[in-house]
Structures are given as C-alpha cells and as structure tokens.
Amino acid sequence: MTKLSIIRPDDWHLHVRDDEALAYTIPFSARQFGRAIIMPNLTPPNITTDQALAYRERIIAAIPKNCTFTPLMTLYLTDNTSPEEIKRAKLSGHIVAAKLYPAGATTNSDAGVTDIRKCYPALEALQQHNMPLLVHGEVTSPHVDIFDREKVFIDKVLISTRKDFPELKIVFEHITTKDAVDYVLSEDGYTAATITPQHLLYNRNAIFHGGIRPHFYCLPVLKREKHRRALLEAAISGKPKFFLGTDSAPHPKNAKETACGCAGIFSAPLAIELYARIFEENNALDKLEAFASFYGADFYGLKRNTQTITLHKTSWTVPTSYPFINNTIVPLHAGETETWLVSSS
C-alpha cells in the first residue's frame, strides 16, 4: 500500500501551551486533526469556565487560515470545583470535559486534587450533565514506586470512584500498563482510555539507552516491555474502548536537556504518521481509522468528522528540532526516518 485515506482523526489529549507559544504548536496539530481535547494545566490553570473560554479564543487566533481545527476545552478540577461551575461549563457549549490531576502528578498539577472525595459534588454534576471525567491515573505518594503509580491508582482511587458514579464517563488517559488495559476491558461502556505513540513504541529501556535520554521522559513514564505489548494489543484490537490521544507536550530544548528536566514528549509534528507506522508494522493498518477517527468521537457523543486526510508512503527525515519562541523543541524521532507522511486533506 502506497496511499491511505482516512476520515480526519482527532487527538483526544493535547498540550499546546499558551500565548506566543500557540503560534508554534497549534499548526502541527491543525494540519492533521479535526479536533483536539486541550489540556487545562496552564499557569494558572483553567479552573473556571471563563478562563477556559478565554484560552479557547487565544487558540483559535493561532489556527492557520487554511486549517479546519476545533479546540475542545476542559476544566481543571480542584478540591473546590463546584457543581455550579460544571453546569456553567456544560452550558457554554465549548467545554466538553473536566480533568483530574492528582496534586503533583505532572507538569503544572500543584493545584490538582488532594483527595478525590473532595470532588464528589463536582463528579455528581459531571455525571448529571453527561460530561466525561478525564483522569491522569497515578497516585503521587513518595512511598509508591513511580513504576507502580498507575496500578495503585486503579486499586485505591479508580475502582471506588467508578462504584460511586456508575454512569460517569471516565477516560483513563495515556494508559501505560497491562493493569490499566485489563481494568478498562473489565468495565462497561462508560470507561475508555487513550494511548500515546510513545507508549506503543517504547519501553522504559529507551530512557536509559546509552545514557540518560531526556526526550523519552514523560509522565506517566514508559514501563516494562510486557506493558507496552499489552497497550499495543489494545490499540490494534478494534475495541472501541481505546482511542488516540497523543499527550504531545512541548517543552523548549533547554528545559529538557538539563539537570532537572521537564516531563513531556513532543509528538505533534508527526503524530498520525507515527500511529500509521505502528499499525502497519503490526499488520493492523485497517484498524487505524477507527482508532484515530471514530472511537473517541463516539465515546464523547460527538459527530464523526467528514473531511479526510491522505497519508502517502514515502521516506522522509524528521527535523532535529523546530523553532519555539526564542528556543527550539526537539520532537519525538528527531533526525530519524519515517515512512508515512500526510500530504493532502
């Protein structure tokens, strides 16, 4: 196969930063995706409807004129998020979900939730208004091994939350373990998960191959090979509980290549091309369109896109970096050869 046309995909987990950074991040996603769930962990975070809507306007201003791209906004949950704020978000027509960050779990999550039970009134409102809860599924206790944080979150937080809110839509974001795959499969249609390209391509050895590799450091971190294989099987299974979410997270080069580097992998410039490669290498290219373009929209209760994109089988080299304000960003697979390229829409 030398050409593949699919319904324009969506990215159900994306970081684009803010203000002048938007001009450098939005075009990458807008060229290939129809919509994206925009993460709210700015500084300060988007904890109110007004903040999220103002952020949406800044994003729209950065969309290239030749692109059709819709940012789907989210609220940042805190211990104090009120049911009234959830209702305001729903009525806005532009905020489609709320994001749960356990306090300290990832970039700009210090204002996150300290105890999920403090959020129960907000979760009840989400369930009532049919708005999904998006979960960064890790505990943050320093006594829990970083490679076990996802499983412990399932056992200590997610199972009880699901029991208390049986009809709340939950997206277990950027899952990284077989435990998460098994949990999602064991639950009903109110539970789904996104999977990133890096967690499909690499295990934790990548972080340490030949030295510290900061551009493979993200949260949740890469895991053992058995977990990568479980994620891969889930992604190519054709089961609608699993869909595309890049978690592309841009940080300038000097914030990654430093003694205390930021967590985040920048995959946006070649996101759909990476997924195409992954699915092709696993003889599942026929499953890509549903994973990338159908299942997420269906879970959120949104119409599927109608436009298409076309990927061509061609050899090209990923740039070693891209401009970013007064610095550069190093993408995933910098300097490497890829085999698919989006060339028309």
ABEGO torsion letter per residue (X at the ends): XABBBBBBBBBABBBAEBEAAAAAAAAAAAAABABBBBBABBOBBBABAAAAAAAAAAAAAABBAABBBBBBBBBBBBAABBAAAAAAAAAAGABABBBBBBBGABBGAAABBABAAAAAAAAAAAAAAGBBBBBBBBBABAABBAAAAAAAAAAAAAAAAAAABAABBBBBBGBABAAAAAAAAABBAABBBBBBAAAAABBAAAAABGEBBAAABBOBBBBBAAAAAAAAAAAAAGBAABBBBAGBBBBBAAAABBABBBBEBBAAAAAAAAAAAAAAAAGAAAAAAAAAAAAAAAAAGBBBBABBBBBBBBBBBBBABBBBEABBBBBBGBGBBBABBBABX
